[in-house]
């Protein structure tokens, strides 16, 4: 029964009559079709216990009607009682061994309990006896897709394409599977095949551009979006994503032009204004950037990125106190955004609000213990106030989380040398050099004087060789 059929007054009247019967603990007569419609209504409303009650009542009236066992199996599937669903379907299968819907449902239940071979056997039988093979292949593919078995789903979408190459939906579904599996080369190949069939498919060109963007082939992505826009100049999403690609390529003027075209076609948009602000900010045109960030906040006062952007423009101009209020606003709107919290912690430290800064870093490492910048920045505060023991303790906690993080080992070298604990410092230095020799410059960034320390430079040269 289609969704809109449930609005039928007869169905609603039947549901009311059934519920009244349940409340009164009485018995009433319903034909099989009416009870099935009541059960379907409850399934649609996600009232599965009521759906099961309706089916069980139907069975009590019509014990030999197999339709209720089929319907009960559907409800069991929704309730994730997959083995119960299989039991019910096998009872019906005795009478209807070649029912393609039954075999599909049974296959779905087997997929959900990881009995894939049994599921595939059911699907093969269903395909042998179905009226519409392509529709059935789609149903099987969707079952595997919904269960997260995208490789399996892809094989069935591929089969559809093989048997009926003009079925566009199969191409999109197949590409989506490859996208989720991060098999982007296959995803791109799929869209190219669709384009070969229909060169004017804006959807294919658009999705091809999106996929190229995911593998950072931004020039190719822009080319795909250009084809999309050549076919349909009003395809605003293509224009917007083309602008994003220009941003990734640091071609900010071109990005601004594309963003402006999207607002001309679609009207003012807070995200677009925010992105334009970001471009001007990267071009060091802070006043213009602020104008666009402010436009974004007027359209959407809850857009944290825009408030954060205003703060960045002030910070870049050296107005740290002015920047602080905007960073706080962004964090208030997105309290778990680690990027915003890291910047806020840095600004609080600059302004001398040390307890506030440490509280932020403490929260960050508690929320995400793998956040390197938080551990390093927090330890730096301790170092800044000559509390080298506390700085070392923070790094030791960080190393418990990620013992193979070379940045932590290099920083430990700096802190331990300040305490004249040379033996331990050398141990950490050797570990860091083994983990990542190229980043040994981190030592000198933190303590430029170490370039003249023979103890350190000799060990570095040894590991270089």
Secondary structure, DSSP 8 states (H G I E B T S, - for coil): --GGGGG-HHHHHHHHHHHHHHHHT------HHHHHHHHHHHHHTT-HHHHHHHHHHHHHH-TT-HHHHHHHHHHHHHTT-HHHHHHHHHHHHTT-TT-HHHHHHHHHHHHHTT-HHHHHHHHHHHHHH-S-HHHHHHHHHHHHHHTT-HHHHHHHHHHHHHH-TT-HHHHHHHHHHHHHTT-HHHHHHHHHHHHHH-TT-HHHHHHHHHHHHHTT-HHHHHHHHHHHHHH-TT-HHHHHHHHHHHHHTT-HHHHHHHHHHHHHHH---HHHHHHHHHHHHHTT-HHHHHHHHHHHHHH-TT-HHHHHHHHHHHHHTT-HHHHHHHHHHHHHHSTT-HHHHHHHHHHHHHTT-HHHHHHHHHHHHHH-TT-HHHHHHHHHHHHHTT-HHHHHHHHHHHHHH-TT-HHHHHHHHHHHHHTT-HHHHHHHHHHHHHH-SGGGHHHHHH-GGGGG-HHHHHHHHHHH-
